[in-house]
């Protein structure tokens, strides 16, 4: 691996390794979003993965590299839900014992999904960072192998397979919009795209409530922030006081980082369902929210938006859809046009 902890060879190997576990997701042209954004937009729905998010790619690649001794002892992970679900799923395929630590803020539907997959769930602390600290203690106590959710070269390489697929399916891609949190997804995709074509514009998007990676990038160093409740719960949490890979990779390869509001996230979730029949969780919808809100300046001619996951509580999505229909009906205009908003002035937040 290079000084950044990653190489294109690692991503190519990961693609072969995980082929029997993770799906190659399609690239869907969005006519309606293209019209609203005045460009050509494609959606990459990672929510179609067996565990409902992109996390299965990185988790599978890391776990397929476990030693026999590590497999015998079992694995542990800390998660806001999606990574833990991926670890539990792959552990089941490989016949491994899996422990997943979560904070008290993880939605109940995600905790239940973990238990159904056979993982031992440990709920500890009020934040992701507190859950991580507890997971590290359990790891040492039980001798388990840690499957880090983002700051691991093998995990990053697994997520980078999305970048390779984008290049293969859309050779003319000039812009990619990616949800940004711990940075594993962004690091892998950005590295793959920039290695092939440095001119490709890479845009990270997070919620405006405690966006740790975005604030860290602006500060030029890793910072800590108190978590806030958000629809984008999959993006919640810190990036670690001793971040070895993702912060540096994001510094190097991310061209800009934007923030979206809770209302904009909800509108994007409704848009994905109503226009494409896609269930997209809040954290997975932030890229669409950026285009709908007009916050991105000159998106490019061939834009790919990564929809990172679909694991949303059905009752929450139903409430958003009902609110959206009511709002659109009162406004007397089609829902997607209303969601685009009257003010589409591009506003950068970085």
N, C-alpha and C positions, 0 to 999 in steps of 0.2 A: 504493500500500500504506500501511497505518497505521504508527504508531510501532513496533508489534511486528513489522512486516515482513510482515503478512498481512491479507487481507480476504476476506469471503465471496465477493466477485466473483472473486477469484483462484481459489478452490476451484471455483466454478461453471464458470469457463473451463477449468480443468484437467480437469474431468469430461468436457467436450465434446472437448477435445484428445486425451485418451488413450483414448477410447471404442473405437477400432479396434485398440488394442494390449493394454490391460488388461481383464480380465474384471470384470463386476459379479458378485461372489460372493454366494451365497445366505445366508440367515439361517436356521439350523437349530434347531428347538426340541429341547432335550435333556430328555427325560422323566426319565431316570435321574439326571442332575445336578440337575434341579429338585427331585426327591424328596429327594435327599441334602442340598441346601442349603435346603430348605423355602421355595422361592420359584420364580419362573418364569425359567428360564435359556435363552438362545439363544446359539448359537455362530456366529461369522463366520469361516469357514475360508479364509483367504488363501493357504493352501498349494495351493489349486486353480488359482492363477494359472499362466500358462505357464512361469514360472521358479521356481515353488514357493514364492513369498513375496510379501508386499505391496510389496516394494521396487520392483517393476516400475512401480508407479503414479508414484512420485516421480521415478525415473530417466527414464521416458518424458516426463513433463511438462518436466523440465529440458532434455532433449536435443532436444525438439521446438522449443525456443526458441533453439537454437544459431544463430549467424550463419553465413553461407556460408563465411566465412574460417575459423571454428572447425570447421565440418564438414570442410573441406579438410585441416586440420591433424590432426584426430583428437582423441580424448578419453582421459582418464586417470581412474582411480578407485582409492581404497583401500577395502578391504573385509574383513569377516570371512567373506565367502563369498556371502551373498545379494545384497548391493548390487552386487557385481562381476558376478554372474551376470545381474542385470537390465540392467546397463550393456552387457554383452557381447551380450545378446539384442537389445536395442533398436538397438545399433550395427549388428548384422547386418541388421536390417530396413531401416535407413537407409543402409546401405552405407558405414559409417564405420570407421576404424581405432580399435581400443580396446586400451588397456593397463590391466591391473589389478594393483595391488600388494597383497600379502598378507603377513601375518607367518608365522613358522614354526609357529604354533599352529593355523592354519586346517586343519580336517579334510581328508584326502586326497580324499574324495568330492566336496567342494566345489571343490577346485582342478582336479580332472579335468573337472568339469562346465564350468568356465570355458574350458578348453582345447578341449573339444568344440564350444563355441560360436564358436571362432575368435579368442578374445582372446589377446593376449600376456600371459602371467602372469609377474610378478616377485615372487619370495619373498624378503623381506628383513626382518631383525630378529626379535626374540623377542616383540614386543608390537605391538598395533595402532598405538600412538603412534610407534613406530620405523618401521613401514611407512608411516605418513602422512608422516613427515619425508622419507623416501626418495622418496615419490611427488611431494612438492613440488619436490624437486630435479630429478626427471625431467621434471616439467611445465615448469620453467624451461628446462631443457636442450633439450627437444624442441619446445617451443612448443605443448604440448597444452592442451586445455580441461579444467579440473578439474570432475568431476561429484561434488560432495560427497555423502556418504552421508546426511547429515541436516541440517546447518546451512546451508540454502539455502532462501529463500522459495518458489522454484518446486518444490523437492523436498517441502517441507512441505505446500504446496497440493495436490500430487499425493496425498500420504498422507491429506489431509483429505477426499478424495472418499469414503473409508470412512465418515467421520462423516455425510456427506450421505446415503449409502445406508442407514445405520442409522436416520436420522430418517425416511426414506421408507418403509422396511420395517417399522419398529416405532415409530410415532408416540408410543406411551405409554412409551417407554424412560425409565427414571429413574436407571439406573446402567450404567456401562460400565467394563469391566476391560481394561486394555491393557498389553502388555509394555513395559517401560521401560528404555531404554539410552541411546543418543545423544539421543533425544527427538524425532526427526523424526516418527515415527508418532504418538506421544502428542500433540505440539504440534498437528498437523493435525486429529486427531480431536477433541481437547479444544476447540480453537478453534471448530470447526464446531458441536459440540453446545452449548457454552456460549453461543455467539452466538444460537442458536435458542431455548434454554431454559436460563438460568443455574442453575436448581435441579438440573439433571442432575448426579449424583455421578460424578466422574471419578477412577478409582483406577488407579495405576500399580503394576506388579509387576516385581520383578527377582529374580535369584538372590542368595543371601546371601554369595556369594564375589565380593568386589571390585565391589559395585554402585555404580559411580562417580556416576551421576546422582542416585541416592537419597541418597548421603552428601553430595553437593554441595548438594542441596536442604535437607538438615538443617543444613548448615554456613552456608548463606546465601551461598555463593560457590563457584566452580568449584574442585574439588580434583583431585589426581592420586592414583591408587592402583596398586599393582603388580598385574598380572593374575594370576588363579588359574584352574586348570583346572576346567571346569564342563560339565555337560550342556547348559547354555544358552549354547553357544559363540557364537550369533548376537548375544548381548547383551554380549559382552566388548568392552572397550576404553574409552578416555577420551572426554571430550566436547569436548576442545580447549581449550588455555589462552586462546584468543581466541574464545570462543563468542559469536556475535553474536545468535542468535535463540532456539534451543531452550531454553536454560537459563532465560531470562527468561519465555518462554511457559509452560514447566512450572511455574515459580514462581507464575505468575498463575492458571493454570487447573487444576492438579492438586490435588484435594482431599486425597488421602492417598497414601502410597507404602508398599507392603508388600514383605516379603522371604520367599522360600520356600527350603527346603533341597533338596539334591540328591535325597534320597529322595522328597521330595514332588513334585519335577519328574518323576522316573522313574514314580511312581505315576500322575501325570496323563497322561503319554505312553501308558501302558498302558491307562488308562481311555478315552482318545479312540479308540484302535484297537479295543478290545474292545466298547465300547458303540456306537460310530458308524462303525467301519471307516475312521477317519481317521488317516492318518500325520501326526503332528505332531512337529516337532523340539523339543528341550528349551526353547529360547527362546520358542517359540510356545505352549508348554503351561503357562507360569507362571500365567496367569489361572485356568485350570482347577485348578491346584495350590492356589491360594488358597482356592477354594470347597471343594475336597475336604478340605483341612486344617482348615477352620473358622476361619481367621485373620482373616476379614473380618467386622466387626460389622454386623449388620442389612443384608444385601445390597441390599434394595429389593424392589420388586414385579415389575419387568420389567428383567432384567439381561442385558446383551449382553457376551459374552466374545470378544475378538479372538484368534483362533489365527493368529499372524503368519506361520508358515512350515511347510513339510513336508520340508525338505532335511536329512534325518537319514541317517546311514550305516545301511543295512539290517541289517548284523550287530549294530550297537549296539542297534537297536530290538528285534531278535530276542532278544538277551540279556536285555533288560528284560522282555519278554513272558514268557520262560521263567522268570525269577526270580519274576515276579509270580504265575504259575500255581502254582509250587512253594510259595510263601509262603501263597497263598490255600488251597491244598489241605491244607497242614499245619494251618492254622487251622480248617479244617472249615466255612468260610463262603464265600458267593459273593465273587468277586474285588472287585467294586465296593463291596460293603459293608465288606470288610476295609480297602480303601484309604481309606474315609472316616475310619477311626481311632476309637478308643474315646473320645478326648478332643476334643470339638468346641467347647471354650471359645474364644470369639473373643479373639484377641490381636493388637492393633495393634503394628507394629514401628516406626512413625514417631514 
